[in-house]
Amino acid sequence: MRCLIPASLMVVALAATILLAASPDTTPGRPQYTGGNQLLRPTSYREWIFLSSGLGMSYSAQAGHEMFTNVFVPQWAYLEFLKSGKWPDKTMFVVEERAATSKGSINKVGHYQTDSMGMGVEVKDETHFPEKWAYFNFDEDTKSASANPKAGCWSCHEQHAAVEHVFVQFYPTLKPVAKKFGTYREAAENVQ
């Protein structure tokens, strides 16, 4: 006995397959680009996993104005890291920069965050970048950005990051995970 599938059902199934194949990747927390390979500004990063915050951190001895840096990573990438100690392809990190102040309202001691001063985005994307990792900067009005020159962020992360190109040494909840899987570079912690 042969089972016949109605032609209308086959047309619907074929149309659904074509639509799924043609639609852009709408998975939250994955890099999206313009036609010119510029990264589109991530919009929902505040719904991602918060990794850590720094105050007044600088990679040079010259002190500038103090600001907070808040770091976020998509939940899917975070969960993959917890399983392996490695960052999967298409991982993005958003480093949100905010001004710091100590005077306001009832505050008498300490600092709190105020206005946005921009954001940096780190992307691991092997299909778009031969070195796997790329770095982008956005201000409040920037909708898309080109990757920064390799001599800047890329070189610093290559030399000093504890896990791949990520400064896991500054993320206290991820450091033990990387150490457990043997992906943590101890030398990154002892830089003078």
Secondary structure, DSSP 8 states (H G I E B T S, - for coil): ------HHHHHHHHHHHHHHHHS----TTS--B-TTS-EE--S-GGGSEEEEEEES--SSSS----EEEEEEE-HHHHHHHHHHSS--TT-EEEEEEEEEES-BTTB-SS-EEEEEEEEEEEEE-TTT-TTSEEEEEE-TT-SEE----IIIIIHHHHHH-SBTTB-GGG-TTTHHHHHHHT---GGGGG--
